[in-house]
């Protein structure tokens, strides 16, 4: 997961440089994270509630 952490570091660095637009980056990051979590949940075959 070294690539993922590197991507997160780059993402937060970009968000820090563009602090004025931080809410937009926060929303975009949340959406991306939710999509990734849903993909992991679906690919894990987790049909259990």
Secondary structure by P-SEA (a helix, b strand, c coil): caaaaaaaaaaaaaaaaaccaaaaaaaaaaaaaaaaaaaaaaaaccccc
